[in-house]
Amino acid sequence: MYYTLFQWLVEKANGVFVGFRDTYIDSTDRRLAYTVDTKIHHVEHWGTLDQNIGSDLERMDGYDYDDENTVADANKKGAGISIDTLKGTEYYKEACSYRRSCQSNYVDWKWRGMSFDLLGVDQNKAYNIKAKNNQLPFDYYGNGNIDLVVARRDVNNALALLDDFDLNICKASFDGSRFIIPDPHLTFKHKSTMEPNRRAVVESYVKHYTPPKSRWMIGIEVSRHALSTIKKVRKDVPEGPFYKQLDFAARLSDCYDEGAMFGRGSVYDERVQAKHSARKYMYIWNEITQILDLSFLPFSSACIFHNWIRKLIMRLKKYQARGIDVIGAPAIGDDFEINEYALQSHGG
């Protein structure tokens, strides 16, 4: 099913793959990772050719999309620029040429260096981002408004992915023959309920959370700070279905040695990273972007859980700001601030 849809995006919808939507599931190091037990493997971001080529048939600059001068805009005004013309542009040839390095220098890089296997997570790395005859237009700096949610391999029903959505109003769907609208008596009134377990965990986290005393803490300190809040949350919500990775990490032996510079027990020990995530950052040359990428390495489960809670809070506030009345939503004051945890070190 995934391959068929992928093929349709490229061959029928004239789609352009423009990268991953890391904002859905990540550890805030801008790479994909499992935040909690989720049926989602990753989310791809797609655009169309006419969104990424200017009316002068040149590649759109990433900062120019608000200027309304794409081919899509021009065609709305009667320009009549055809798809065949777009596929003959230098932009399209260049985008297709990038598919040769897309898998190795972008897709595989997204999963590079993670130690989540130590946390009992099957990463299922084997997804290939490619289409028939390898004709995959790829534009790292491209623009688009199509999000393709890809399930883990053990999910055989696309509708099951909706279980991972926290607000019911977001679960409206169309399967090609019918619309499914949960709680229509609420949805059409701009109202929604929140998934009960997520609502309970958010409410408790907001109640117990205190910001770190310093912005500059080593990874182990950050992990322990997050864990102190989580322990209080688990007393309030003991049966939440989100604790598997936390429990797995808790069972790992703590082999951290504060005096170890390298090797066993140091922040470079994969077991320490999985338990506490204390590793420093590194720069990796990216062939796609032609720049040095700042590559943050694995988070602890506690930090990931904290960042996931923050995402739920920010998404709740976003929909409330849009005028959606979320019934029974946790009370979150306007002055409440919660930052994501991003691990890095400036040490030598």
Secondary structure, 3 states (H helix, E strand, C coil): CHHHHHHHHHHCCCEEEEEECCCCCECCCCCECCCCCCCEEEEEEEEEHHHHEECCCCECCCCCHHHCCEHHHHHHCCCCCCHHHHCCCHHHHHHHHCHHHHHHHHHHHHCCCCCHHHHCCCCCCCCCCCCHHHCCCECCCCCCCEEEEEECCCCCCHHHHHHHCCEHHHHCEECCCCEECCCHHHHCCCEEEECHHHHHHHHHHHHHCCCCCCCCCCHHHHHHHHHHHHHHHHHHCCCCCCCHHHHHHHHCCCCCCCCCCCCCCCCCCHHHHHHCCCCCCEEEEECCCCEEEEECCCCCHHHHHHHHHHHHHHHHHHHHHCCCEEECCCCCCCCCCCCCCCCCCCCC
